[in-house]
Amino acid sequence: MRRLLGFTHLALLLALVSAAASRAQDEGVQLRMGWPAWRPVQTPQRATHGWPTAQQGRYPRSFLLRLDRGVFDTFATSNSRHWVAQSARRVSELGTPQVLLPILILSALLGNRTDRTIARDGIGAMVKATVATRLLKIAFGRVRPRDSGQGVFRGPSFRHDSFPSGHTALAFAVASSYANHRPNSSGLVYGLASLVGYSRVASRAHWPSDVWGGALVGIAVEAPHGPK
């Protein structure tokens, strides 16, 4: 059950308003994060690229893709200079090797045997997560939000690499390493990994399902090292 804790954190974080977003899309209304409050914005109809559209002409017919777009429209900010977008980009750095590797190495050098085990498993999980996400990105060839408004999967491609989120996969892989060997830290480390996932949506770098996919990859690659 502990291995599912991280994905549960992320699902709750990103799906908090999915019901409202789903209802809004049926009414042709897009939810945007308005400051200081949430505000509905009427969205114009527009043509899509490759996917059939819903009755309003904006969302793909697939329920999952409609939900994906609804959650994205709710959490992502369109203003790259807004403090939310700027903060999201900084939080995203927690899911990069440049940040995670020094943390693990210092933990191994300064910590005890458990810390060295965490570092060893964490680095191994990062390598496996990197390979897995790269292969999946090539296989699915999903267009990123900044390049398309519809979340299209184009199949094998070296150009489009939205699914799954590599930052999220690395964050959850390392978080799982800590959670497996220090169960009391599960809430903290998975919470931080979830923030990385949220930041990827808020900064318009990924769709929500890209983040969920990345979280599953990160948890899966570290699962063999979990407590017996």
N, C-alpha and C positions, 0 to 999 in steps of 0.2 A: 504493500500500500504506500510505503514511503516513496517509492520510485514514481508514483503517480502524483505526488504532492506538487511537484514543480509545474507539471502541465495543468493541474487544477488551478494553481495560482494564476497562470497566464490566461486560461480560459475565462476565469471570473473577471480578470482585469479588462480584457478586450471585449467581452460579451455583455458587459454591464448594461449597456443601452441598446443591445441588438434588437430587442423587441420593439423599442421605439423607432429604431432605424428601419426595420422591416415594415412597420405600419406607415412610416413616412413615405417610403418608396412606393407603396400602393396608392398613395394619394398624390404622387408626383411632387413631393416635398423633400428637399435634402436638408439634413441636419448639419449645421456648422457650429463649431465652437465659437460662440460669441462672448466677448468679454465686456462686462462681468457676468453675463448670464448666457444660457443656451438660447439660440434663436433659430427659427426655421427660415429657410431661404428657398423661394420657388425656383426650381431648376428648369431650364429650357430643354426641349427635346432636341436630340441631335443624333446623327448617324453613328453607328458603331462600326468596328472593323472586324469582320469575320464572324461575329456572333449574332444570332437572331435576337431581337429586342423584345422586351415585355410590352404590355399595352401602352405604357407611357412613352415608349421609344427610348428608354435610357438604360434599363437594366437587362442583362441576359436572362433568358427564360429559366435557366438552372437556378433552383432555390438556393443552393450553396453559394453560387456566384453572386446572386442578388444579396444574400446575407453578407458575404464578404465585402461587397461594395458598400452596403449600408453601414457596417461597422467602420470601414475605412473613412467614409464621409463624415462620420461622427467624431472620430478621434484625430484625423489628420488635420494639420493647419496649412492653409494655402499660402500664408505669408512667411517666406523663408527668413525674414528679419524679425519675426515675432519672437518674444523671449521663450515661448514654448518650443518653437522649432530650433532655436539656438541651444536651449538646454538639452533637447532630445539628441542633437548631434554630439554633445559632450558625453551624455550618458551612453551613447552607442559605443564610445571608445572602450567601455568596460568589456565589450565583446570582441576585442581585437587581441591578436597574439602579442602585440607590443605592450599591452597592459597585463594580460593574464600570465605570460611566461615569466616576467620578473617576479610577480607575486608568488608563483609556484616555486621558483628557484630560491628566492629568499626564505620561503617557508621550509624548504628542504635543508638549507644551510644553517638556519637559526633555530629550527624546531626539533622535535623529538622523532622517534621512530614513526609514529602515526603521521606526522607532518611529511616525512619523507615518502611514506607510502602514498599519501594524498598527491604529492607532487609527481611521483612516478605515474600513478594512474591518471592524473589530470593531464599530463603532457601526452601520454598515450591516447587518451580520449580526444584531445585536441587534434592530433594527427588523423585519427580515424574519422572524426567529424568533418575535418577539412576535405578529406578524400571523398567521403560520402556525399557531402553537399555539392561538391564540384561535379561529380558524376550526375547527380539528380538535376542540377541546374542545366547541364548540357542536354540531358534526356528530355526534360519538360519544356525548356525554352520559353519560359513565361516572361511576358513583357512587364517591365516595371511601371509603377503608377506614374512616374514622371514622363514616361514615353507613350502611355496609352491609358485611356480612361475606362477600359473594359476588362483588364486582367486576362488578356488572351494567352492561351497556351499554344505556341507555334510548333511544338515538337522539337526534335534535335536541333540545337542551335548553340553556337559559341558566342553569339551576340547578346541574346536575351537571357538573363540569369536571375530572375526574381525569386523563383521557387527552388528550394527553401531558403530561408534566411541564414546566411553563414554566421553573422554576428550572434544571432540567437542560439544557433547550434553550439558554438564554442562556449557561450556563457552557461548554457544548461549542462554541457559536458563537464565543465569544471565544477559547477555547482553540485552535480551529482557525485563527483569525486569526494567533495567535502561532506555531503549528506550521507554517503555510504559509510564513511569512517568516523564522522562526528555527527551523529543523528540530532543532537541538540541544536546544531546550526542549520538544520534543514529549512526552517522558516525564513531565516535571514538570507541564506545564499540563493534559495529559489526566488525569494522576493526581489533580490538584486537582478537575477537573471530575467525575471519577468519585466522589470523596468527596462532592461536592454531591449526586450521584445517590443514593449510599448513604444520605446523611442524610435524604433525602425518604422513603425506605422505613423507616428506623430510627425516624423521628418519626411514622410512621403517616399521613403526608400523601398517599402515593401507593403504588400497586401496582408491583411490579418492572417489568412491561411498560410502565407509564406512563413510567418512567425510561428504559427502552431506546428507547421511541418519541421521547422528548424528545432523547436523545442523537443519534438519527438525524436529527431535524429540525435540530439545531444544526450537525451536520457537513455536512448537505446544503445549507443556505443559504450556507455559506461555501465550498463546493466550487468554484464558478466562479472564485474568487480564488486558487485553489491554484497551486502552481508548474507552469509549462507544460513 
